[in-house]
Amino acid sequence: MSCGSDDPCEVNHVIINDECVPDYIFPEAEDLQNGDKYYHKKFGLIIYKDNQWTDERGSVIEDLEIKTD
């Protein structure tokens, strides 16, 4: 399976549960939406939820910084 070519930017990604998940590259905080998923080398699948990063079990990841400006 490969990710679709809908996005003109080719980004590094992994496939988790048949879903393309982009590699985490410190996204801008204002661009994040609840439910955004990324793959992080240390933490695996991470999900942005209520202004926090969580792992796939829903635990908040304290060590992951969010860029604010």
Secondary structure by P-SEA (a helix, b strand, c coil): cccccccccbbbbbbcccccccccccccccccccbbbbbbccccccccccccccccccccccccccccc
